[in-house]
Amino acid sequence: MAKFGPLKKKKFIKFLSKVGCFFVRNGGNHDVYWRDGINRPVTVPRHDMVSARVIRSNLSTLGISLDEYLKIMDEL
C-alpha cells in the first residue's frame, strides 16, 4: 500500500487525471485543475515535489478520503 507524504508533481497530476480532473490554466506559480462537481479549483504549485499539506488540502477540495487516495495511488 502506498504511503502518504510528499509526492513528485508528475505523479500527483496522474492522480488528478485518474479522478477526472483536467488542466484549466497556469496562474502565477500554480497550475489550476478542475473537475465537475467541485466548488473551487484544485491548485498545484509548480515545484518538483508537492507537499503533503497541499495534497491533503486538494483531497478535501475533491471530497476524497485519505484511504481512497492511497488505493488510487496503488493503482498508478
N, C-alpha and C positions, 0 to 999 in steps of 0.2 A: 504494500500500500504506500502511496506517495505520502511525503511528509509536508507539513505546512511551514513555509518560510519564504525568504526572498526567492525570486524566480527570474530567469532571463526573459527579457521583453518579448522575444520571438515566441517563446513557449506560451506566455500569457496571452499573446494575440491569437495563437492557435486555439487556446481555451475559449476566448471570446467568440471566435468564428464557430466553434463547435456548439455554443449555446445560442447561436442565432444573431450575434451582433455583427454590424457592418460598419466600416470606416465611413465617417462623415466628413471630417476636415482636420486640418492642422490648426492649432491655436496656440500662440505664444510658445511655450516649451512643452506642450502636451499634444497628444493625438486624441481625437474625440471619436467615440464609437456610440452607436445607438442600436436599440432593439425595440420592436413593437411591444407595448405593454409596460414600459418603464416610465417613471416620472421625470427623470433627469438623465443627462448623458453620462456615459462611462468615460472617464478621462484616464489616460495612461501617459505618464511622464516620459520624455524622450531621453532615457538613460539606458545603459546596458542592462541594469537589473531593476526589477520592480519590487519595492519593499513589501514586507508582509502587511504593514499598515494600509498601504494603497490597495493591496489585493483584498483585504478584509472589507474596506470601505466600498469597493466595487462589487463585492459579493452581496453586500447589503443593498446596494442600488438595484442589483439584478434579482434580488429575492432568492438567492441560492444559499443553502446552508453550507457550513464547512465540510460536513460529511459528503454532501452531493459533489462539492468541488473536488474533494480528494478522489472520489470514484471516477469523475470525469478525467482527472489528471492521470489516473492509472490507465485509462483507455488511449491516451495520446502517445 
